[in-house]
Each structure stands twice: as C-alpha cells, then as structure tokens.
Amino acid sequence: MMLTKSDKPTLTGLLQYAAETNPDGLCISMDGVQRSFSALYQSALTRAKCLANLGAQKGDKVGILLPNGIDYLEIFYGAMLAGCVPVTINNRYKVAELKYVLAHGDVKYLFTSAAAETNFLNTLKEAFTDLDDTQSGQNLAEAAVLEKIYVVEDAPHQKISDANFLANISEDEFTPPSISSDDVAFIMFTSGTTANPKACCLSHRSVVGNGFAQAARWQMTAQDRMYDPLPFFHMSAILPLTACMTVMASLYATRYFNADEAVETFINDDITIGFIAFPTLTNEIINHPKFDGAALSSIRLVNNVAPVSTLEIYDQSFEHGVGVSAYGMTEAGGVICYGDVDDSLEKRLNTCGKPFPGIEVRIADPENPSEVLGPNQKGEIQIRGYCLFEGYYKDEAATQNAMIDDGWYRSGDLGALDEDGYLSYLGRWKDMLKIGGENVAALEIESHINTHPAVVLSQVVGIEDDRLDEVAAVFIETVPDVSVSARDIIDYCKGQISNFKIPRYVVFVTEWPMSATKIQKFKLKSLDLGEKLRP
C-alpha cells in the first residue's frame, strides 16, 4: 500500500517508509557516492542515537554548516529522528551572519567542516573569538546556547571530530520520540538579500505536502532520476528530495556545481528531470561544448525560473524535455505551484502553473491588502493553506506583519491570476523604481532587455538621481564571445519601452553577487556604474 499525503507523514516517516518498502532503491547519488533508502535511514538513525546519548532533548536545535554531502543528509534526518530541530545554515555566510544565525537560532549542537576550501571553522573562529577548537564543549559569550561543535571534515583535533561524535553510539534500545506532521521539522533562514535573515519554522506538513504535490504535478514515478545541483541548506534541494522520496525516485546531487560534471551527469546517468532552476546554472550547461539537447533522449522535464524569453530558449535547448516554471518561497514550504507537464507551451512559458490542491492564492491591492482584485489584475500575491510556515523563530512581530485576515500570508510579490487560475509572477512589490514619480517594475525593463540576442540575463536596480529621484541601472551578463555595447542596449530600448524607463547606466558583469540562489541586487549598486547615459 502506497503512502499518501492524507496519511500525514513526517519527513522522517517518509524516509522510514521508503527504507522499509524499497530498501535497496537508490535514494541519493552524489559525485560517485550512492546511498539506498535503507542505508540513509540507518545512518540517520545512528546519528539520532548519538544525539540522544549526548543528552539531546526534543526541540534542541542542531545547526548544519556544511557543503552538500551524504553526511549533511544523515545529520539532517538524524536530528529530526532524535526529536531535535535541524537549522540549515547558508554556507556562504560570513562572520556577522554566522554570529547572528547561531545566536538567534539557539543552536546547541553544530556540525561543520574544516576542509580548506570551505574555511568554515576559520570563519567561526573569527566570529567567536572565544571559540576553542581543541575541545567540543563551548561556552561562548555571543552564542550562549551552543554547547558542542563537531567537525565532519579535516577536524584539527579528535575531540571535535565527527568520529568522536559517532563514538557516542550505544547498543541500548532507542525509540525515536513521537513527532507529528504539525511539528516544526526544521528551521531555514531566508536568504538575507536585504537585512538580517529571518528564521522560518517549517512543519513536516508543509514540506511533505508540497513534496507529494510536486511529484503529482510532474507525474513522477520510481523510475525518475532527478538532477539537482542546488545547496542542501535551501528549499530548492530539500523539497525536490522530498518529492523524490514520495515516489521513491532517485536524486542526483553534487557537492558544488560544475558545468563539466553536470553535462556528464545528464549524458551518463539518463537523467529524466533537470531541476536546474536558475539561469546562472542553466546557461552554463546549455552553452557547454559537450551539451547536445537532441541527444538527451531520457529528459522529460526541466524546471527553471527565468524571464519568458529565457524560458523559451531553455525549452528549445532540451529538445526532449518539457520546460516548466515555478513560484514559491521559504515561508510557503518552498514552492506553491509548478507548471504541469500537460500544460500548453503558452501556459508553461508565461505562467508558473496553478497552485497545488489545498493551497489558495489571491491577488490583492498592495496598498490595501484586504481588497481582492479580479482576473488578470496586477497586485500582491497572497497565500493560504497547509504550506505556510509556523512563523519566524523568536520574531512574533515579523510573523504578525506577514499575516493578515483569516490566515492569508503577504508574499510581497506582484502577480496576477488568469481566468483559468494560472499564476504569473510579475516581480517584487518592493522591487519597484520610482522614476519621476512613476512606479516602474524592474521586471518590466528586464523582460525587454532579456530579449536582446546578446543578453543572457539582466538585472535592474534604482539609482538615486537629482532630477528624477531615481533612474534605472541595468547589469547584464552577455552571451560568451558576443560583442555588445552600452549604447546598443540603450538603442534596443528606444521605441520599445517608455523613455523614462530606459536605463541611464549599463554595466556588464561576468559574475553575480549571490546569496544561496538569488542575485543580491543591493550589492549591484556598489559596483562601478560608469558613465551616465542618455536615451
């Protein structure tokens, strides 16, 4: 009998079910290392026993500051099996961010790496000058709850090594504490593109429910092999893995994204679903000299979030796969809608699909959030349903500010619903420029510039201006070996968008400032803007 969403399983219950039902099935493949459902569950159970023997109590926070790896998943699921709450930590965080999340998140046990390429342990020592890396016990002034740090890779001392942690195993009977689907499964910090990241408390109900919905929307089966190179500290990895587990499909992940290895994985492992998701990665794959979309006959679906013109390119590049898009956020369990494999090309390119069953979406006036708008009217996307987070940890004010009447969550995003219930994302409400008193969505300018044949991706931000209060600056990644000038971009906009919307600054970039998966627009403003241009 197949497990279903109506059974209200937990994330650990889902893994246990897969381990018992399909013990030898491939759960995860990562850079040549593979784990079956049973092997992953047993390794997680071992870690749960060790945490229990250390005295971990239900609700204790277990921080994970690691690159992608099998160890990461063992700790993630092991913490939940012990009744603890994993705290997934963005491994791009630096000193100030780490100090904030470890203290604010009340992390009691921290698992990290001392591998040279990660530099995590050195960053922690910068963040906490009283940290002693010769012993596992801690008494830090600025992270008072933190008791123990264990180093999974290249530990400088035995006392803080992961091997020492695993030595806490005993033969005593261990019964995982009872947890329900409504309990907080883990805490995931938002990407922090503008201010201190918020700690989202996500329930088992939210993530498991969305996992079942994703698998159903994409008609997934146990024969699917999904490629997902995204970081485990982000919903773009945790949710797809959950979707795979609901049908016992296999996930192919990697420690770090590398275009050479990505193309080889597509070719050699008969990948059926590409969960690449972001243009910065997809562009590297389709522009790779070994990439041949026509030869990848096993591909049936590719997920990306990008402007319409870019999605069209991707849809054509993977000739055998259906391209779909998505809309979501951490606070809503990762994703609330995907394109359907049976949707028309027009719907797949221009919308994010329909909300999952059990999730309601409405469009409201951003200035009057209780005023609901009609079909095809542009407004703020609001969400209600099983998928919503349990609140921001230790921030009741922020939680209340995010919610309005009858359980509706204010996304801060602009969108529209068509007559058929398909959702279109139209940019951030706050990602608006005020040019000469006129509100202009950055996405409106980006969407046009992205259609230029030399442009891979553009990002628009507002720059203060003496005359117009604010003007547009566009940052552009171009197609390799294609020449285009700032004046070419300006001329491309003339007659196509209003003159006041045409960027006054054009900056070409080869690398984007990133958080986890998002471009940090506020950092673009600190780049050299160059000469101010006139249309």
C-alpha positions in Angstrom: 0.0 0.0 0.0 1.5 3.4 -1.0 1.9 6.1 1.5 -0.1 9.2 0.6 -0.3 12.8 1.8 -3.6 12.1 3.6 -1.6 9.8 5.9 0.0 13.0 7.2 3.6 11.6 7.3 6.6 13.4 8.6 9.9 13.8 6.7 11.5 11.1 8.8 8.4 8.9 8.5 8.6 9.3 4.7 12.3 8.2 4.7 11.5 5.2 7.0 8.6 4.2 4.8 10.9 4.3 1.7 13.6 2.3 3.6 11.1 -0.4 4.5 9.3 -0.5 1.2 12.2 -0.2 -1.2 15.3 -0.8 0.9 17.8 -1.2 -2.0 16.3 1.6 -4.1 18.7 4.4 -4.9 17.8 7.4 -2.8 20.8 9.7 -3.4 23.8 9.8 -5.8 26.4 12.4 -5.2 29.7 12.6 -7.1 30.0 8.9 -7.4 28.8 8.1 -3.8 25.4 6.4 -3.6 23.1 5.6 -0.8 19.9 3.4 -0.8 16.9 4.5 1.1 17.7 1.9 3.8 21.3 2.9 4.1 20.4 6.6 4.5 17.8 5.8 7.1 20.1 3.6 9.1 22.9 6.2 9.1 20.4 8.8 10.2 19.2 6.5 13.0 22.8 6.1 14.2 23.2 9.8 14.4 19.9 10.1 16.3 21.1 7.6 18.8 24.3 9.5 19.3 22.5 12.8 19.9 20.2 11.0 22.4 23.3 9.7 24.2 24.7 13.2 24.4 21.6 14.3 26.2 19.8 16.0 23.3 16.2 16.9 24.2 13.2 17.2 21.9 13.3 20.7 20.4 17.0 21.2 20.7 18.5 23.0 17.6 21.1 21.2 15.5 23.0 23.5 13.2 24.4 22.2 9.9 27.1 24.4 8.3 28.4 22.1 5.6 28.7 21.8 1.8 26.5 19.3 0.1 27.3 15.7 1.1 25.8 12.4 2.3 26.9 13.5 5.8 24.6 16.5 5.6 21.5 14.4 4.9 22.5 11.9 7.7 22.7 14.8 10.2 19.5 16.5 8.8 17.3 13.4 9.1 19.2 12.1 12.2 18.5 15.3 14.1 14.7 15.0 13.4 14.7 11.3 14.4 16.2 12.4 17.7 13.3 14.9 18.1 15.7 17.8 17.5 15.2 20.6 15.0 17.8 21.0 12.3 18.9 24.5 11.5 20.2 24.7 7.9 22.8 27.4 7.6 23.7 29.1 4.3 27.3 28.1 3.7 28.0 31.4 2.1 27.5 33.3 5.3 30.4 35.3 6.7 31.3 36.5 10.2 28.4 38.8 11.0 25.8 36.5 9.5 27.1 33.4 11.3 27.1 35.2 14.6 23.5 36.2 14.1 22.1 32.8 13.0 23.9 30.8 15.6 22.8 33.1 18.4 19.3 33.9 17.1 18.7 30.2 16.2 19.6 28.9 19.6 21.9 26.3 18.0 23.0 23.8 20.7 25.0 21.3 18.5 26.8 22.5 15.4 28.2 20.3 12.6 30.7 21.9 10.3 33.8 21.4 8.2 37.5 22.3 8.4 38.2 21.4 4.8 40.5 24.0 3.2 38.0 25.0 0.5 35.2 25.7 2.9 37.1 27.8 5.5 34.0 27.3 7.8 36.0 26.6 11.0 38.2 29.6 10.5 35.2 31.8 9.8 33.6 30.6 13.1 36.8 31.4 14.9 36.6 35.0 13.5 33.0 35.2 14.5 33.6 33.9 18.1 37.0 34.9 19.3 36.5 32.8 22.5 35.9 29.6 20.5 38.3 26.8 21.5 38.8 24.4 18.6 40.6 21.9 20.8 37.5 20.7 22.6 33.9 20.0 21.7 32.5 21.8 24.7 31.8 25.5 24.3 30.9 28.5 26.4 30.6 31.4 24.0 29.6 34.8 25.2 27.7 35.6 22.0 26.2 32.2 21.4 25.4 31.0 24.9 23.2 28.1 23.9 25.9 26.5 21.8 27.4 23.5 23.6 29.3 21.4 21.1 30.9 21.8 17.7 31.7 18.7 15.7 33.8 18.9 12.5 32.8 16.4 9.8 35.8 17.0 7.5 39.5 17.5 8.4 39.0 18.1 12.2 42.1 19.6 13.7 41.6 17.7 17.0 40.0 14.3 17.8 37.7 15.9 20.5 35.8 17.9 17.9 35.8 15.3 15.1 32.7 13.7 13.7 34.2 10.4 14.5 34.2 11.4 18.2 30.5 12.3 17.9 29.7 8.9 16.3 31.6 7.2 19.2 28.6 8.1 21.4 26.7 5.2 19.9 25.5 2.5 22.3 23.7 -0.8 22.0 20.8 0.4 24.2 17.4 0.3 22.7 16.5 3.6 21.1 12.9 4.7 20.3 12.7 7.9 18.4 10.4 10.4 20.2 6.9 10.9 18.8 6.5 13.7 16.3 3.5 14.8 14.3 3.1 16.4 10.9 2.2 19.7 12.5 5.5 19.9 14.5 8.3 22.1 13.3 10.6 19.9 11.1 13.5 22.3 10.6 14.4 26.0 10.6 15.6 27.5 7.4 16.9 31.1 7.3 15.8 33.2 4.4 18.5 34.3 2.0 19.0 37.7 3.6 19.2 39.7 0.4 18.4 43.0 2.3 18.7 42.6 6.0 19.3 40.0 8.8 17.8 36.7 7.6 14.6 35.5 9.2 14.4 32.1 10.7 11.4 30.3 9.1 9.9 27.5 11.1 8.7 24.8 8.6 6.4 22.0 9.6 6.6 18.4 8.3 3.1 19.0 7.0 4.2 21.9 4.8 7.2 20.3 3.2 5.9 16.8 2.9 2.6 18.1 1.5 4.4 20.1 -1.2 6.6 17.1 -1.9 3.6 15.0 -2.7 2.1 17.8 -4.8 5.3 18.3 -6.8 5.5 14.6 -7.6 1.9 14.5 -8.7 2.2 17.7 -10.8 5.2 16.2 -12.6 3.8 12.7 -12.8 6.8 11.3 -11.1 7.5 7.6 -10.6 10.2 5.4 -9.1 11.9 5.3 -12.5 12.7 9.1 -12.4 16.2 10.3 -11.9 16.3 14.0 -10.9 19.4 16.1 -11.3 19.6 18.9 -8.7 22.9 20.7 -8.1 21.5 23.2 -5.6 22.6 23.6 -1.9 21.0 21.4 0.8 20.6 24.4 3.0 17.9 25.6 0.6 14.4 24.6 -0.2 15.4 24.1 -3.9 17.2 20.9 -2.7 15.1 19.7 0.3 11.8 19.9 -1.5 12.9 18.0 -4.6 14.5 15.4 -2.5 11.2 15.1 -0.6 9.2 14.8 -3.8 11.6 12.0 -4.9 11.0 10.1 -1.7 7.2 10.2 -2.1 7.5 8.0 -5.1 11.0 6.5 -4.3 12.7 8.2 -7.3 16.4 9.0 -7.2 18.1 12.3 -6.7 21.5 13.1 -8.3 23.2 15.9 -6.4 26.7 17.3 -6.2 29.0 19.0 -3.7 29.5 22.0 -5.9 28.0 22.8 -9.2 30.4 22.3 -12.1 29.2 22.6 -15.7 31.5 19.8 -17.0 30.2 17.4 -14.4 26.6 18.5 -14.9 26.7 17.7 -18.6 28.4 14.4 -17.9 25.7 13.5 -15.4 22.9 14.3 -17.9 24.6 12.1 -20.5 25.8 9.2 -18.4 23.0 8.8 -15.8 20.0 9.0 -18.1 18.6 12.0 -16.1 14.8 12.3 -16.6 14.2 15.6 -14.7 16.5 18.6 -14.6 15.9 20.7 -11.5 18.5 23.4 -12.5 16.1 26.2 -11.6 18.2 29.2 -12.1 19.6 30.9 -15.3 23.1 31.3 -13.8 23.4 27.5 -13.8 21.3 26.6 -16.8 23.2 28.9 -19.1 26.5 27.2 -18.2 25.0 23.9 -19.1 23.4 24.7 -22.5 26.4 26.7 -23.6 28.8 23.9 -22.7 30.6 22.5 -25.8 29.5 18.9 -24.9 25.9 19.8 -24.4 23.6 18.3 -27.1 19.9 18.7 -26.2 18.9 16.5 -29.1 21.0 13.6 -27.7 19.5 13.7 -24.2 16.5 11.5 -25.0 15.9 10.5 -21.4 15.0 14.0 -20.4 11.2 14.5 -20.0 11.1 17.7 -17.8 13.3 20.7 -17.0 12.5 23.2 -14.3 13.6 26.8 -14.5 12.7 30.2 -13.1 13.5 32.9 -15.6 12.0 35.6 -17.9 9.7 34.3 -20.7 12.3 34.9 -23.4 14.9 32.9 -21.5 12.5 30.1 -20.7 11.8 29.8 -24.4 15.5 29.3 -25.1 15.7 26.6 -22.4 12.6 24.8 -23.8 14.2 24.7 -27.2 17.6 23.6 -25.8 16.3 20.5 -24.1 14.5 19.1 -27.2 13.0 16.0 -25.5 12.0 17.7 -22.2 9.1 19.9 -21.3 10.1 23.1 -19.7 8.2 24.3 -16.6 8.4 27.2 -14.2 7.5 27.7 -10.6 6.5 30.1 -7.9 7.3 29.9 -4.2 9.2 31.0 -1.2 10.7 29.5 2.0 7.7 30.7 4.1 5.4 28.6 1.9 7.3 25.4 2.1 9.4 26.1 -1.0 7.0 26.1 -3.9 3.3 26.5 -4.2 2.8 25.9 -7.9 4.7 24.3 -10.8 3.9 24.1 -14.5 2.1 20.9 -15.4 3.7 18.5 -17.9 0.4 18.6 -19.8 0.1 22.4 -19.9 0.3 24.2 -23.3 3.6 25.9 -24.3 1.9 29.3 -23.8 1.0 28.5 -20.2 4.3 27.0 -19.4 6.2 30.0 -20.7 4.0 32.7 -19.4 2.8 31.4 -16.1 4.0 29.5 -13.0 1.2 27.0 -13.3 -1.8 26.5 -11.0 -1.4 26.5 -7.1 -1.3 23.0 -5.6 -4.5 21.5 -4.3 -5.1 22.7 -0.8 -3.3 26.0 -1.4 -5.3 29.1 -2.0 -3.9 32.1 -3.9 -5.4 35.5 -4.4 -4.3 38.8 -5.8 -4.8 42.0 -3.6 -4.1 45.7 -3.7 -0.6 46.1 -2.2 -1.7 49.3 -0.5 -5.0 47.9 0.8 -4.2 44.2 1.3 -7.8 43.1 2.1 -9.0 44.4 -1.3 -9.1 41.4 -3.6 -8.5 42.0 -7.3 -10.1 40.3 -10.3 -8.6 38.1 -13.0 -5.6 39.5 -14.9 -5.3 42.4 -12.5 -1.8 43.0 -11.1 -1.4 43.1 -7.4 0.3 41.4 -4.4 0.3 37.6 -4.3 -1.3 36.3 -1.0 -1.3 32.7 0.1 -3.3 30.5 2.4 -3.2 26.8 3.1 -1.3 23.8 4.6 2.0 25.0 3.1 2.5 28.1 5.3 5.3 28.3 7.8 4.8 28.2 11.6 6.2 31.7 12.0 9.6 33.3 12.3 11.5 31.9 15.2 11.7 34.4 18.1 10.2 37.2 16.0 6.4 37.4 16.7 6.3 41.0 15.3 7.6 39.9 11.9 5.3 37.0 11.9 2.2 39.1 12.6 3.3 41.7 9.9 3.5 38.9 7.3 -0.1 37.7 8.0 -3.5 39.3 7.6 -7.1 38.3 8.0 -8.1 34.7 8.1 -4.6 33.2 7.7 -3.5 34.9 4.5 0.2 35.4 4.1 1.5 38.5 2.3 4.3 37.5 -0.1 5.5 40.9 -1.0 5.5 39.7 -4.6 3.5 41.1 -7.5 1.5 38.8 -9.7 -1.8 38.1 -11.5 -4.2 35.1 -11.8 -5.8 34.5 -15.2 -9.3 33.2 -15.8 -8.1 29.6 -15.6 -6.4 30.1 -12.2 -2.8 30.2 -13.6 -0.4 32.4 -11.6 2.0 34.8 -13.2 4.9 36.3 -11.2 5.5 40.0 -12.0 8.3 40.9 -9.7 8.8 42.1 -6.2 6.4 44.7 -4.9 9.4 46.4 -3.3 11.5 45.8 -6.4 9.8 48.9 -7.8 11.6 52.0 -9.1 10.2 55.5 -8.6 11.2 57.3 -11.7 10.0 60.9 -11.9 7.0 60.0 -9.7 6.1 57.0 -11.8 6.1 53.4 -10.3 8.1 51.1 -12.6 8.7 47.4 -12.0 12.3 46.3 -12.5 11.0 43.1 -14.1 9.3 45.2 -16.9 12.6 46.6 -18.0 14.5 43.3 -17.5 11.9 41.4 -19.6 12.6 43.6 -22.6 16.3 43.7 -22.3 16.5 39.9 -21.9 15.1 39.6 -25.4 18.3 41.1 -26.9 20.1 38.3 -28.7 23.4 39.1 -26.9 21.9 39.1 -23.4 21.9 36.1 -21.2 20.5 37.8 -18.1 19.8 41.3 -16.9 19.0 42.8 -13.5 17.7 46.3 -13.0 18.1 48.4 -9.8 17.2 52.0 -9.0 19.9 54.6 -8.6 19.3 58.0 -7.0 19.0 60.9 -9.4 18.9 64.6 -8.8 16.3 65.3 -11.4 14.1 62.1 -11.5 14.6 61.0 -7.9 15.6 57.6 -9.3 16.7 56.1 -12.6 17.2 52.6 -13.8 20.6 50.9 -13.9 20.9 47.6 -15.7 23.5 45.0 -15.1 24.0 42.5 -17.9 25.6 39.1 -18.4 26.2 38.6 -22.2 26.4 35.6 -24.4 30.1 34.4 -24.5 32.2 35.9 -27.3 29.4 38.2 -28.5 30.2 41.9 -28.6 27.6 44.4 -27.4 27.9 47.9 -26.1 26.0 50.0 -23.6 24.8 52.2 -26.4 23.5 49.0 -28.2 21.4 48.3 -25.2 20.0 51.8 -24.9 19.1 51.8 -28.6 17.4 48.4 -28.2 15.1 50.0 -25.7 14.2 53.1 -27.7 10.7 52.9 -29.1 10.0 49.7 -27.2 9.7 51.0 -23.6 8.9 54.5 -22.4 11.9 56.8 -22.5 11.8 57.4 -18.7 12.1 53.6 -18.2 15.2 53.3 -20.3 18.3 52.6 -18.2 20.7 55.5 -17.7 23.5 53.1 -16.6 24.6 49.9 -18.4 27.1 47.7 -16.6 28.4 44.4 -18.0 29.1 41.7 -15.4 30.7 38.2 -15.6 29.8 37.1 -12.1 26.7 37.9 -10.0 26.7 38.6 -6.3 24.7 35.7 -4.9 23.1 34.6 -1.7 22.0 31.0 -1.8 20.2 31.0 -5.2 19.2 34.7 -5.6 21.1 37.6 -7.0 21.7 40.2 -4.3 20.5 43.3 -6.1 21.6 45.6 -3.3 25.2 44.6 -3.9 25.0 45.6 -7.6 24.6 49.2 -6.5 28.1 49.2 -5.1 29.7 48.3 -8.5 31.2 50.9 -10.7 28.3 52.3 -12.7 30.4 54.1 -15.3 29.1 57.0 -17.4 25.5 58.1 -17.1 23.9 57.7 -20.5 21.0 59.4 -22.2 18.4 57.7 -24.4 
